[in-house]
Amino acid sequence: MKLKVFIVGLVSIALLAACSGESATEQMYVHMEEAVELENDFVAQQKPLNELEAEEQALYQEITALGSDDMEEIISLADEALQSIEERKELLVIEKESIDASKEEFDEIEPLLSDIEDEAVQTNANEMYDIMEERYQAYITLYDTYTVSLENDQALYELIKQEEVEEEAVTEQIDKVNQQYEKVIEANNVFSEKTKAFNESKKAFYESSDLNVTYE
């Protein structure tokens, strides 16, 4: 029923020595690496999110092992699961704020793209920019999909808490939960692929530019 969402992080790149003057590529470097730093809060939420998912899964397993005579305990466990979901919602807010701040900073490079004089470097820069914009859109899809998943989880536990609930209603909700998890997996895979593609395109851009960088 549950899954762990794995996020590939952005690669941080350090500038060893700058060329004289503030070139377009140097200005882009500053904005891009600041965008990476602004995703630190996003990265920091992944471990607690996974821990809360594992906690909820354990609670769900406990619930399914109980019978109708254990309704009091079922309700108690369902309430714990609902609290876990609320905590994940709070972490998700922090995560999205981090991504939004990163995007705002990264978008500062757009007007600098046309200032790059070398055609090959500009081509790499434009490709990198487009991939990052696709990555941000992929995150929004993942965020929206995961939010619906949490709402489906909530609805399931609210049903479980009802003593007179029809078994068919619970089964239908479980199916809805599982179908949404499949969508989360798909959205997460796309986001991870876009993150990997961006890291590779950023490396290609830096290597083709006049910047002296090292990879951390």
Backbone bond lengths (Angstrom), bond angles and torsions (degrees), N, CA, C in turn:
res aa  C-N    CA-C-N  psi(-1)  N-CA   C-N-CA  omega(-1)  CA-C   N-CA-C  phi
1 M - - - 1.463 - - 1.514 111.21 -
2 K 1.321 117.84 -35.26 1.463 120.48 -175.37 1.519 111.82 -104.91
3 L 1.304 115.40 166.65 1.454 121.25 175.50 1.514 108.61 -145.90
4 K 1.313 115.08 159.97 1.456 120.54 172.43 1.519 108.67 -101.28
5 V 1.314 116.09 128.25 1.453 120.49 178.22 1.524 108.51 -87.93
6 F 1.327 116.04 120.78 1.458 120.67 -179.49 1.509 109.52 -108.96
7 I 1.297 116.86 124.85 1.452 122.60 -178.27 1.519 110.13 -111.70
8 V 1.325 116.05 128.66 1.461 120.18 174.44 1.518 107.99 -83.33
9 G 1.330 117.25 127.69 1.462 120.84 -177.02 1.517 113.19 -85.82
10 L 1.303 115.02 161.54 1.456 120.47 176.50 1.521 110.03 -73.13
11 V 1.322 115.94 147.70 1.463 121.50 179.22 1.520 109.11 -89.01
12 S 1.321 115.20 131.12 1.462 120.67 177.52 1.519 109.64 -89.04
13 I 1.315 115.56 135.65 1.462 121.40 -178.26 1.530 108.84 -126.12
14 A 1.322 116.10 130.62 1.465 120.80 -176.47 1.518 110.72 -102.08
15 L 1.323 115.53 138.92 1.458 122.19 177.30 1.520 108.85 -85.22
16 L 1.324 116.45 120.15 1.470 120.63 -178.56 1.515 111.92 -81.62
17 A 1.319 115.82 -46.35 1.461 119.09 -179.13 1.507 109.17 -151.59
18 A 1.311 116.73 129.41 1.457 121.00 -178.54 1.517 110.95 -90.68
19 C 1.319 115.06 153.12 1.451 119.42 174.49 1.530 108.31 -76.44
20 S 1.291 117.00 167.48 1.463 119.78 -179.42 1.518 109.42 -68.57
21 G 1.348 116.43 139.69 1.454 120.21 -179.14 1.517 111.38 81.33
22 E 1.333 114.86 169.53 1.456 120.99 179.29 1.515 108.82 -100.37
23 S 1.329 117.04 91.50 1.458 120.99 178.60 1.523 109.55 -75.37
24 A 1.342 115.08 165.49 1.463 119.90 178.35 1.526 110.64 -59.67
25 T 1.338 116.09 -40.25 1.456 119.44 -178.76 1.525 111.69 -67.07
26 E 1.334 116.74 -35.56 1.475 119.82 177.44 1.523 110.68 -66.71
27 Q 1.313 117.08 -40.78 1.465 120.44 177.92 1.530 110.28 -65.46
28 M 1.319 115.61 -39.03 1.462 119.55 177.10 1.520 110.86 -63.57
29 Y 1.321 116.06 -41.27 1.469 120.77 178.68 1.527 110.64 -55.42
30 V 1.338 116.43 -46.26 1.462 121.04 -178.09 1.529 110.56 -60.03
31 H 1.321 116.80 -47.82 1.470 120.20 -178.84 1.525 111.78 -66.57
32 M 1.321 116.39 -40.92 1.462 120.22 -176.84 1.521 112.63 -67.79
33 E 1.318 116.26 -41.97 1.465 118.40 -179.70 1.530 111.68 -74.26
34 E 1.329 116.67 -27.82 1.463 119.80 173.36 1.526 109.49 -68.04
35 A 1.332 116.08 -37.10 1.470 120.22 177.03 1.529 110.51 -60.87
36 V 1.335 116.11 -39.43 1.465 120.54 176.87 1.527 110.22 -62.06
37 E 1.329 116.63 -45.64 1.469 121.14 -179.72 1.530 110.87 -61.10
38 L 1.326 116.06 -37.26 1.463 120.02 -177.76 1.526 112.29 -69.65
39 E 1.323 117.38 -12.10 1.464 120.76 176.66 1.527 112.23 -91.54
40 N 1.319 117.09 4.68 1.465 119.59 179.60 1.525 111.62 -59.52
41 D 1.340 116.56 -41.21 1.464 119.73 179.15 1.521 110.84 -65.72
42 F 1.326 116.12 -35.95 1.463 120.58 176.02 1.522 110.21 -60.30
43 V 1.319 116.93 -49.22 1.468 121.84 -179.57 1.530 110.48 -61.81
44 A 1.335 115.67 -39.36 1.465 120.63 -176.30 1.529 112.91 -64.94
45 Q 1.329 117.20 -22.12 1.472 119.84 -178.78 1.527 112.99 -81.31
46 Q 1.328 117.55 -14.58 1.464 119.36 -172.56 1.529 112.94 -66.13
47 K 1.332 117.40 -43.45 1.461 119.78 -179.66 1.531 112.07 -64.09
48 P 1.350 118.79 -51.11 1.474 117.65 179.16 1.531 112.94 -63.64
49 L 1.336 117.74 -32.36 1.459 120.01 176.47 1.524 110.47 -62.86
50 N 1.319 115.93 -45.86 1.462 119.99 179.39 1.529 111.51 -64.36
51 E 1.328 116.35 -38.36 1.463 120.59 178.88 1.531 110.97 -64.65
52 L 1.334 116.02 -41.00 1.463 119.87 178.67 1.525 111.19 -68.02
53 E 1.328 117.07 -36.02 1.459 120.35 176.38 1.531 110.72 -63.39
54 A 1.339 115.43 -42.91 1.466 119.64 178.83 1.526 110.73 -64.53
55 E 1.324 115.80 -38.48 1.470 121.26 178.71 1.523 110.30 -63.46
56 E 1.342 115.67 -44.97 1.469 119.12 179.50 1.524 111.22 -64.44
57 Q 1.338 116.43 -39.49 1.463 120.03 178.46 1.524 110.99 -60.51
58 A 1.334 116.37 -41.55 1.464 120.41 179.13 1.530 110.52 -64.03
59 L 1.322 116.16 -40.25 1.462 120.29 178.61 1.529 110.59 -64.73
60 Y 1.320 116.42 -41.40 1.466 121.15 179.05 1.530 110.54 -61.95
61 Q 1.333 116.45 -42.73 1.459 120.50 179.04 1.527 110.74 -62.54
62 E 1.331 116.01 -39.41 1.473 119.85 177.46 1.523 110.58 -62.46
63 I 1.335 115.27 -42.98 1.466 120.32 -178.33 1.529 110.98 -62.58
64 T 1.334 116.13 -45.22 1.467 119.84 -176.84 1.525 112.42 -68.71
65 A 1.342 116.80 -17.67 1.466 120.50 179.13 1.529 111.59 -84.87
66 L 1.339 116.56 -9.35 1.461 120.68 -178.07 1.519 111.06 -95.29
67 G 1.322 115.08 161.20 1.459 121.21 179.78 1.516 111.50 -108.85
68 S 1.310 116.05 -179.56 1.467 121.87 -177.68 1.530 112.35 -64.33
69 D 1.314 117.18 -20.57 1.466 120.21 178.93 1.527 111.93 -78.80
70 D 1.318 116.19 -8.34 1.470 120.35 -177.95 1.531 111.71 -106.74
71 M 1.343 115.70 34.83 1.465 120.47 -172.16 1.524 112.65 -59.84
72 E 1.299 117.21 -37.69 1.463 120.15 -179.06 1.533 110.76 -62.04
73 E 1.317 115.80 -43.33 1.465 119.97 179.26 1.525 110.80 -70.30
74 I 1.315 116.89 -37.23 1.468 121.13 178.38 1.523 110.12 -60.26
75 I 1.337 116.03 -45.24 1.465 120.49 179.83 1.525 110.74 -62.50
76 S 1.327 116.06 -41.39 1.459 120.50 179.87 1.530 111.07 -62.87
77 L 1.324 116.57 -44.47 1.465 121.27 179.84 1.529 110.89 -67.44
78 A 1.335 116.17 -38.38 1.471 120.20 178.59 1.522 110.32 -64.46
79 D 1.326 116.69 -38.05 1.469 120.22 177.29 1.529 111.04 -64.33
80 E 1.330 116.46 -37.92 1.464 119.87 176.37 1.524 110.55 -63.92
81 A 1.311 116.13 -41.18 1.465 120.55 179.08 1.526 110.44 -64.79
82 L 1.310 116.75 -40.36 1.467 120.61 178.43 1.526 111.18 -64.27
83 Q 1.329 116.70 -37.80 1.465 120.73 176.61 1.530 110.18 -64.81
84 S 1.320 116.38 -39.44 1.456 121.36 178.10 1.526 110.81 -61.42
85 I 1.327 116.28 -40.33 1.461 121.41 178.37 1.525 110.54 -64.25
86 E 1.324 117.28 -42.01 1.468 120.70 178.40 1.527 110.95 -61.31
87 E 1.318 115.82 -39.11 1.463 119.57 178.72 1.526 110.84 -66.15
88 R 1.317 116.33 -37.60 1.471 119.44 177.47 1.527 110.73 -66.18
89 K 1.312 116.68 -36.92 1.469 119.96 177.31 1.531 110.51 -60.44
90 E 1.324 115.75 -40.98 1.464 120.07 179.71 1.528 110.92 -64.92
91 L 1.328 116.74 -40.92 1.467 120.70 178.20 1.523 110.88 -66.21
92 L 1.324 115.28 -34.70 1.460 120.19 -179.67 1.529 110.72 -65.98
93 V 1.320 117.06 -35.54 1.476 121.08 176.68 1.525 110.09 -62.20
94 I 1.332 116.26 -46.27 1.470 120.92 178.60 1.519 110.25 -61.47
95 E 1.326 116.14 -42.70 1.459 122.47 -179.63 1.525 110.77 -59.32
96 K 1.332 116.62 -48.90 1.465 120.67 -177.55 1.525 111.54 -66.95
97 E 1.317 117.37 -39.17 1.467 120.40 177.87 1.528 110.19 -59.72
98 S 1.320 116.46 -38.30 1.456 121.79 178.87 1.530 110.51 -65.05
99 I 1.333 116.65 -45.83 1.463 121.32 179.18 1.529 110.79 -64.51
100 D 1.327 116.77 -42.35 1.466 120.47 179.48 1.522 111.57 -61.53
101 A 1.333 116.34 -41.24 1.465 120.60 179.13 1.526 110.47 -66.05
102 S 1.329 115.92 -39.16 1.456 120.79 177.93 1.528 110.81 -62.78
103 K 1.323 116.51 -44.44 1.464 120.25 -179.79 1.523 111.06 -62.56
104 E 1.319 115.94 -43.22 1.465 119.93 179.90 1.527 110.81 -59.08
105 E 1.317 116.57 -41.42 1.466 120.73 179.25 1.532 110.36 -70.09
106 F 1.316 116.75 -44.60 1.461 119.94 -178.38 1.521 111.75 -62.32
107 D 1.323 117.30 -36.60 1.463 120.96 -178.32 1.534 112.56 -63.31
108 E 1.338 116.21 -14.22 1.464 120.11 177.61 1.528 112.02 -65.88
109 I 1.329 117.26 -16.30 1.462 118.96 -178.79 1.530 112.50 -81.90
110 E 1.326 117.01 -16.43 1.470 119.26 -174.71 1.531 113.64 -54.39
111 P 1.345 119.14 -49.86 1.475 118.15 -179.75 1.525 113.92 -67.62
112 L 1.331 116.91 -13.12 1.461 120.15 -179.30 1.522 112.31 -85.73
113 L 1.318 117.16 -17.34 1.461 120.88 -176.00 1.528 112.02 -59.41
114 S 1.329 116.31 -41.22 1.464 119.88 -177.78 1.520 112.71 -73.05
115 D 1.341 117.13 -12.43 1.473 120.92 -179.41 1.525 112.71 -85.73
116 I 1.334 116.36 -8.05 1.461 119.53 179.61 1.534 108.77 -75.04
117 E 1.318 116.91 123.16 1.463 121.09 -173.96 1.524 112.86 -81.76
118 D 1.322 117.56 -37.75 1.458 120.75 -178.81 1.528 109.77 -73.33
119 E 1.336 116.93 124.68 1.463 121.37 -174.90 1.525 112.53 -64.04
120 A 1.339 116.78 -41.32 1.463 120.34 -179.17 1.532 110.78 -65.65
121 V 1.334 116.21 -41.99 1.467 120.82 179.06 1.521 110.11 -64.90
122 Q 1.331 116.39 -40.92 1.463 120.57 179.31 1.523 111.17 -64.29
123 T 1.321 116.71 -38.99 1.465 120.85 177.27 1.523 110.87 -61.12
124 N 1.337 116.12 -45.14 1.469 120.64 178.15 1.528 110.90 -63.84
125 A 1.333 115.80 -39.44 1.464 120.45 -178.75 1.530 110.88 -65.99
126 N 1.318 117.00 -43.25 1.466 120.86 179.22 1.530 111.52 -64.39
127 E 1.324 115.90 -40.68 1.458 120.19 178.44 1.531 110.47 -63.36
128 M 1.327 115.12 -44.34 1.464 120.49 178.99 1.528 111.02 -61.32
129 Y 1.322 116.46 -43.59 1.465 121.35 -179.40 1.532 110.20 -61.84
130 D 1.328 116.43 -45.74 1.466 120.15 -179.26 1.531 111.45 -62.51
131 I 1.325 116.55 -40.19 1.466 120.16 179.83 1.524 110.65 -64.84
132 M 1.336 116.56 -40.47 1.468 119.51 -179.96 1.524 110.68 -66.27
133 E 1.326 117.35 -38.65 1.459 119.61 177.20 1.531 110.35 -63.99
134 E 1.324 116.80 -38.36 1.467 120.75 175.79 1.530 110.26 -64.28
135 R 1.329 115.91 -36.83 1.465 120.45 179.30 1.529 110.50 -64.54
136 Y 1.325 116.80 -42.98 1.464 119.28 178.81 1.536 110.67 -63.14
137 Q 1.332 117.12 -40.54 1.459 120.14 177.63 1.527 110.92 -65.11
138 A 1.329 115.87 -36.91 1.465 120.00 177.61 1.524 110.49 -64.36
139 Y 1.336 116.34 -35.80 1.466 118.91 177.72 1.523 110.94 -65.63
140 I 1.335 117.02 -42.25 1.459 119.95 179.87 1.526 110.32 -59.71
141 T 1.328 115.96 -41.35 1.469 119.90 176.79 1.527 110.39 -62.05
142 L 1.336 116.46 -44.24 1.464 120.73 178.62 1.521 110.94 -62.83
143 Y 1.320 116.51 -44.82 1.473 121.37 179.71 1.530 110.80 -59.93
144 D 1.331 116.53 -48.53 1.467 120.43 -178.92 1.533 111.13 -63.64
145 T 1.330 115.80 -41.38 1.468 120.64 -179.46 1.520 111.30 -65.74
146 Y 1.323 115.92 -41.83 1.463 121.24 -179.71 1.531 110.73 -68.32
147 T 1.337 116.62 -35.96 1.460 120.89 178.14 1.527 110.77 -62.88
148 V 1.331 116.26 -44.30 1.469 120.26 176.80 1.527 110.12 -62.55
149 S 1.333 116.25 -37.42 1.462 120.93 178.84 1.523 110.72 -60.80
150 L 1.314 116.99 -43.47 1.466 120.75 178.29 1.529 110.87 -64.11
151 E 1.320 116.75 -39.36 1.462 120.41 178.80 1.530 110.65 -64.79
152 N 1.331 116.16 -38.54 1.467 119.69 177.40 1.527 110.99 -65.44
153 D 1.335 116.06 -39.70 1.468 120.52 176.70 1.527 110.56 -59.54
154 Q 1.325 115.24 -46.32 1.461 119.85 179.92 1.522 111.20 -58.23
155 A 1.316 115.79 -46.42 1.463 120.42 -179.26 1.534 111.09 -60.48
156 L 1.343 116.09 -37.36 1.459 120.18 179.28 1.528 111.34 -63.66
157 Y 1.322 116.43 -47.57 1.472 118.83 -177.56 1.532 112.06 -69.23
158 E 1.325 116.43 -30.49 1.464 118.83 175.74 1.524 110.51 -66.77
159 L 1.324 115.89 -36.23 1.464 120.14 176.12 1.525 110.89 -66.52
160 I 1.320 115.22 -44.49 1.466 120.71 -178.38 1.524 111.49 -59.21
161 K 1.318 116.19 -32.00 1.471 120.70 -178.39 1.528 112.80 -73.19
162 Q 1.327 117.10 -15.04 1.464 120.58 -177.79 1.530 110.23 -83.52
163 E 1.313 115.83 124.45 1.461 120.37 -177.21 1.526 112.52 -69.00
164 E 1.317 118.13 -31.48 1.463 121.30 -175.33 1.524 112.80 -101.68
165 V 1.303 117.79 16.32 1.462 120.70 -176.71 1.527 111.43 -68.46
166 E 1.335 116.08 142.60 1.463 121.26 177.41 1.534 109.46 -74.93
167 E 1.325 116.42 138.87 1.464 121.21 179.66 1.529 111.02 -60.25
168 E 1.330 115.37 -34.79 1.461 119.83 -179.70 1.524 111.03 -62.68
169 A 1.330 117.05 -37.89 1.466 121.17 179.98 1.528 110.57 -64.88
170 V 1.331 116.46 -40.77 1.462 121.18 178.78 1.530 110.00 -65.74
171 T 1.333 115.90 -43.61 1.466 120.72 179.80 1.523 111.23 -61.16
172 E 1.322 116.29 -42.59 1.471 120.74 178.84 1.523 110.96 -63.03
173 Q 1.331 115.99 -39.56 1.461 119.29 -179.50 1.529 110.87 -69.81
174 I 1.314 116.95 -37.57 1.475 120.40 176.79 1.528 110.01 -61.93
175 D 1.334 116.18 -40.98 1.471 120.06 177.43 1.533 110.36 -61.91
176 K 1.317 115.96 -41.27 1.467 120.07 179.38 1.532 110.31 -64.36
177 V 1.329 115.85 -41.09 1.469 121.11 178.24 1.525 110.19 -60.58
178 N 1.316 116.47 -48.22 1.465 120.65 -177.17 1.528 112.27 -66.24
179 Q 1.331 116.73 -39.06 1.461 120.67 177.92 1.529 111.06 -63.53
180 Q 1.330 115.57 -38.38 1.465 118.66 179.44 1.519 111.31 -70.46
181 Y 1.327 117.13 -34.41 1.463 119.97 176.93 1.524 111.15 -62.07
182 E 1.333 116.16 -36.18 1.462 119.87 177.14 1.530 110.17 -62.20
183 K 1.323 116.08 -38.78 1.460 120.57 177.66 1.530 111.12 -67.03
184 V 1.332 115.94 -36.72 1.466 120.10 177.68 1.527 110.12 -63.89
185 I 1.324 116.10 -44.37 1.468 120.80 178.73 1.522 110.34 -58.67
186 E 1.325 116.28 -46.29 1.466 121.09 -179.70 1.525 110.86 -62.37
187 A 1.330 116.89 -46.17 1.465 121.07 -179.39 1.519 110.95 -64.84
188 N 1.319 116.60 -38.17 1.460 120.57 179.29 1.526 111.00 -66.60
189 N 1.321 116.68 -38.81 1.460 120.50 178.43 1.528 111.03 -63.24
190 V 1.327 116.40 -41.99 1.466 120.43 178.70 1.531 110.03 -63.21
191 F 1.329 116.42 -45.02 1.466 120.08 179.96 1.521 111.05 -62.40
192 S 1.318 116.95 -43.04 1.465 120.50 179.60 1.525 111.08 -63.98
193 E 1.331 116.21 -39.91 1.465 120.27 178.62 1.525 110.97 -64.72
194 K 1.330 116.91 -40.98 1.465 120.73 178.93 1.530 110.97 -67.17
195 T 1.324 116.17 -35.59 1.468 119.52 177.80 1.521 110.05 -65.44
196 K 1.319 116.42 -45.06 1.465 120.38 178.19 1.523 110.67 -62.19
197 A 1.335 116.83 -43.13 1.469 120.99 179.99 1.524 110.74 -63.40
198 F 1.328 116.44 -38.44 1.468 118.63 179.11 1.520 110.85 -66.31
199 N 1.327 116.65 -44.66 1.465 119.33 179.37 1.533 111.03 -57.21
200 E 1.324 115.98 -40.26 1.463 120.23 179.62 1.522 111.26 -69.62
201 S 1.334 117.08 -40.39 1.469 120.41 -178.82 1.526 110.97 -71.17
202 K 1.337 116.80 -33.31 1.467 119.68 177.55 1.525 109.96 -66.90
203 K 1.312 115.75 -41.26 1.468 120.08 177.81 1.525 110.33 -61.46
204 A 1.348 116.78 -43.88 1.465 120.64 179.19 1.521 111.00 -62.89
205 F 1.325 116.44 -39.79 1.470 120.82 178.96 1.524 110.73 -63.97
206 Y 1.323 116.88 -48.25 1.463 119.95 -179.29 1.532 111.43 -62.73
207 E 1.318 115.65 -40.20 1.473 119.15 -178.10 1.528 112.38 -68.47
208 S 1.327 116.40 -27.51 1.467 119.59 179.11 1.521 112.50 -87.05
209 S 1.342 115.82 -11.23 1.472 120.04 -177.11 1.534 110.46 -90.67
210 D 1.344 115.23 -176.57 1.454 121.37 179.33 1.536 111.46 -91.79
211 L 1.324 116.40 14.88 1.469 120.19 -178.51 1.522 110.05 -88.71
212 N 1.326 115.74 144.50 1.467 122.09 176.58 1.521 106.91 -104.79
213 V 1.345 116.31 104.05 1.457 120.13 -172.94 1.521 111.01 -123.24
214 T 1.332 114.65 161.75 1.455 121.65 173.28 1.508 107.99 -131.15
215 Y 1.330 117.77 149.01 1.457 122.57 -174.46 1.522 110.35 -100.19
216 E 1.341 115.06 129.75 1.451 120.84 -177.37 1.534 109.49 -103.70
